[in-house]
Amino acid sequence: MEQYKKDFIEFMVECEVLTFGDFTTKSGRKTPFFINAGKYCTGRQLNILGEYYAKAIKDQFGTDFDILFGPAYKGIPLAVTTSMALSSSYGANVAYCSNRKEIKDHGDQGILLGAKPSDGQKIVIIEDVTTAGTSIYETMPMLKAQADVDVLGLIISVDRMEKGKGEKSALKELEEAFGFEACAIVTMSEVVEYLHNKTVEGKVYIDDAIKERIDAYYEIYGAK
């Protein structure tokens, strides 16, 4: 596992973005772990987060694209901080774009914030996590309605490696539905491998009992 992935895992637990316990997902699944990107709430945290995303984007997609699109709402700060990191770290002048939940009918009218896509432009979508891929199924038609853009793919922070609508993972289903590459900074398999019985700032986040619960969860919901 690359060092930046190990550092990112520790960063998530230190920011209390990745937590372990008893949670219920939006889809109703009872899960022993939870990822809440809303916990990234300081300038320092967002600056560091953007650097991790930028590194992963460069590794997966390179920097030869035009727009980084972040679906509302959590995708908005992700797109902003990552476009800044792409500039400062790699000299890539990538624009950011996000959508509004409601179409604005005055001033800067329309459904988009930031750069307005035009025909032929290359776009990478940035998200926090994807369980069922709902926001992407909503985002793709909306983007295509704005212009004839080329969506290269999707980058998220953590691949939960769970079943989507069928037996395959949500990321694999999105790849097959839209013909792009969907990837993550880290997978939950990498998280468990790295944190199992490891002390981070004086605390073990995944002991044997937590790992057993995670393994049992994936017996039911793990992607095939």
C-alpha positions as CSV (number, residue, x, y, z in Angstrom):
1,M,0.0,0.0,0.0
2,E,1.4,3.4,-1.0
3,Q,2.4,5.7,1.9
4,Y,-0.1,8.4,1.0
5,K,-2.9,5.9,1.4
6,K,-1.7,5.0,4.9
7,D,-1.5,8.7,5.7
8,F,-5.0,9.3,4.4
9,I,-6.4,6.5,6.5
10,E,-4.9,8.0,9.7
11,F,-6.1,11.5,8.6
12,M,-9.7,10.2,8.4
13,V,-9.7,8.8,11.9
14,E,-7.9,11.8,13.3
15,C,-10.6,14.0,11.8
16,E,-13.3,11.7,13.1
17,V,-14.5,11.3,9.5
18,L,-14.1,7.5,9.7
19,T,-15.7,6.1,12.9
20,F,-16.7,2.6,14.1
21,G,-19.7,1.6,16.2
22,D,-23.4,1.1,15.3
23,F,-24.8,3.1,12.4
24,T,-27.6,2.9,9.9
25,T,-27.0,3.9,6.3
26,K,-29.5,5.8,4.1
27,S,-30.4,2.5,2.5
28,G,-31.2,1.0,5.9
29,R,-28.2,-1.2,6.3
30,K,-26.9,-1.7,9.8
31,T,-23.1,-1.0,9.5
32,P,-20.2,-1.1,12.0
33,F,-18.4,1.8,10.3
34,F,-19.4,5.2,9.0
35,I,-17.8,7.8,6.8
36,N,-18.9,11.4,7.2
37,A,-17.0,13.9,5.0
38,G,-18.9,16.7,6.7
39,K,-16.5,16.4,9.5
40,Y,-13.8,18.0,7.4
41,C,-14.6,21.5,8.6
42,T,-11.4,23.5,9.1
43,G,-9.2,25.3,6.6
44,R,-6.3,23.0,7.4
45,Q,-8.3,19.8,7.1
46,L,-9.8,20.9,3.7
47,N,-6.4,21.9,2.4
48,I,-4.9,18.5,3.3
49,L,-7.9,16.7,2.0
50,G,-7.6,18.4,-1.4
51,E,-4.0,17.3,-1.6
52,Y,-5.0,13.7,-1.1
53,Y,-7.7,13.9,-3.8
54,A,-5.3,15.7,-6.1
55,K,-2.7,12.9,-5.7
56,A,-5.3,10.2,-6.4
57,I,-6.7,12.1,-9.4
58,K,-3.2,12.5,-10.9
59,D,-2.5,8.8,-10.4
60,Q,-5.8,7.7,-11.9
61,F,-6.7,10.3,-14.6
62,G,-3.7,12.5,-15.0
63,T,-4.2,16.3,-15.2
64,D,-5.3,16.7,-18.8
65,F,-8.9,17.5,-18.2
66,D,-10.9,20.7,-18.0
67,I,-13.4,20.6,-15.1
68,L,-13.7,19.0,-11.7
69,F,-17.4,18.6,-11.0
70,G,-18.6,18.2,-7.4
71,P,-22.3,17.3,-6.9
72,A,-24.2,19.4,-4.3
73,Y,-23.8,19.6,-1.5
74,K,-20.7,17.8,-0.1
75,G,-19.1,17.8,-3.6
76,I,-18.9,21.6,-3.7
77,P,-16.0,22.1,-1.2
78,L,-14.3,18.9,-2.5
79,A,-14.2,20.3,-6.0
80,V,-13.0,23.7,-4.8
81,T,-10.2,22.5,-2.5
82,T,-9.0,19.8,-5.0
83,S,-8.9,22.1,-7.9
84,M,-6.7,24.4,-5.8
85,A,-4.5,21.5,-4.9
86,L,-4.2,20.4,-8.5
87,S,-2.9,23.9,-9.3
88,S,-0.5,24.3,-6.4
89,S,0.9,20.7,-6.4
90,Y,0.9,19.9,-10.1
91,G,0.5,23.2,-12.0
92,A,-2.8,22.0,-13.5
93,N,-5.3,24.8,-14.2
94,V,-8.5,22.8,-13.7
95,A,-11.8,24.7,-13.3
96,Y,-14.4,23.7,-10.7
97,C,-18.1,23.3,-11.2
98,S,-21.0,22.2,-9.0
99,N,-24.7,22.2,-9.3
100,R,-27.4,23.9,-7.3
101,K,-30.3,21.8,-5.8
102,E,-32.7,24.4,-7.3
103,I,-32.4,26.3,-10.5
104,K,-31.7,30.0,-9.9
105,D,-33.9,32.3,-12.0
106,H,-32.1,35.6,-11.3
107,G,-28.6,37.1,-11.3
108,D,-26.2,34.2,-12.2
109,Q,-29.1,32.1,-13.5
110,G,-29.1,28.3,-14.1
111,I,-28.4,25.2,-12.2
112,L,-24.5,25.4,-12.1
113,L,-21.9,27.1,-10.0
114,G,-18.4,27.9,-11.2
115,A,-17.3,27.0,-14.7
116,K,-20.0,26.3,-17.3
117,P,-19.2,23.2,-19.4
118,S,-18.9,23.4,-23.1
119,D,-18.9,20.8,-25.9
120,G,-15.9,18.5,-25.9
121,Q,-14.6,19.4,-22.5
122,K,-13.2,16.6,-20.3
123,I,-14.7,16.3,-16.8
124,V,-13.9,14.3,-13.6
125,I,-16.6,14.0,-11.0
126,I,-15.5,14.2,-7.3
127,E,-17.6,12.8,-4.4
128,D,-17.1,11.8,-0.8
129,V,-18.4,8.2,-0.7
130,T,-20.8,6.2,-2.9
131,T,-23.1,3.6,-1.5
132,A,-25.7,3.2,-4.2
133,G,-24.5,5.8,-6.7
134,T,-27.7,7.8,-6.5
135,S,-26.2,11.2,-6.9
136,I,-24.2,10.1,-10.0
137,Y,-27.3,8.7,-11.7
138,E,-28.8,12.1,-11.1
139,T,-25.6,14.0,-12.1
140,M,-24.8,12.4,-15.4
141,P,-28.1,13.4,-17.2
142,M,-27.8,16.9,-15.8
143,L,-24.2,17.3,-17.0
144,K,-25.1,15.9,-20.5
145,A,-28.0,18.4,-20.7
146,Q,-25.5,21.3,-20.3
147,A,-23.1,20.3,-23.0
148,D,-21.7,17.4,-25.0
149,V,-19.0,16.7,-22.4
150,D,-16.6,13.8,-22.0
151,V,-16.8,12.4,-18.4
152,L,-13.6,10.6,-17.8
153,G,-14.6,9.2,-14.5
154,L,-15.4,9.4,-10.8
155,I,-13.1,9.8,-7.8
156,I,-14.3,9.2,-4.2
157,S,-12.5,9.1,-0.9
158,V,-13.4,5.6,0.2
159,D,-14.8,2.6,-1.7
160,R,-17.1,0.9,0.7
161,M,-16.9,-2.3,-1.5
162,E,-20.6,-3.0,-1.0
163,K,-23.3,-4.3,-3.2
164,G,-25.0,-1.6,-5.3
165,K,-28.4,-2.3,-6.9
166,G,-27.3,-5.9,-7.6
167,E,-24.4,-8.1,-6.6
168,K,-21.7,-5.9,-8.0
169,S,-20.2,-2.9,-6.2
170,A,-21.8,0.5,-6.8
171,L,-18.6,1.7,-8.4
172,K,-18.6,-1.2,-10.8
173,E,-22.2,-0.6,-11.7
174,L,-21.5,3.1,-12.4
175,E,-18.6,2.1,-14.6
176,E,-20.8,-0.2,-16.6
177,A,-23.7,2.2,-16.8
178,F,-21.7,5.2,-18.0
179,G,-18.5,3.8,-19.5
180,F,-16.1,5.7,-17.3
181,E,-13.6,4.7,-14.6
182,A,-14.7,4.9,-11.0
183,C,-12.0,4.8,-8.3
184,A,-11.2,5.8,-4.7
185,I,-8.3,7.1,-2.7
186,V,-8.6,4.0,-0.5
187,T,-10.8,0.9,-0.2
188,M,-12.3,-0.4,3.0
189,S,-10.2,-3.5,2.5
190,E,-7.1,-1.3,2.7
191,V,-8.5,0.5,5.7
192,V,-9.1,-2.7,7.6
193,E,-5.8,-4.1,6.6
194,Y,-4.0,-1.0,7.8
195,L,-5.9,-0.3,11.0
196,H,-6.4,-3.8,12.3
197,N,-4.8,-3.9,15.8
198,K,-2.8,-0.7,14.9
199,T,-2.5,2.1,17.4
200,V,-3.2,5.6,16.0
201,E,-2.7,8.5,18.4
202,G,-2.9,6.0,21.3
203,K,-6.1,4.2,20.2
204,V,-6.8,1.0,18.3
205,Y,-9.7,1.7,16.0
206,I,-10.2,-1.8,14.6
207,D,-9.5,-4.5,17.2
208,D,-10.4,-8.2,16.7
209,A,-14.0,-7.6,17.8
210,I,-14.6,-4.7,15.4
211,K,-12.9,-6.7,12.6
212,E,-15.3,-9.6,13.2
213,R,-18.2,-7.3,12.9
214,I,-16.9,-5.8,9.7
215,D,-16.3,-9.3,8.2
216,A,-19.8,-10.3,9.1
217,Y,-21.2,-7.1,7.5
218,Y,-19.4,-8.0,4.3
219,E,-20.7,-11.5,4.4
220,I,-24.1,-10.0,3.8
221,Y,-23.5,-6.8,1.9
222,G,-20.0,-7.3,0.3
223,A,-19.9,-6.9,-3.5
224,K,-19.3,-10.0,-5.5
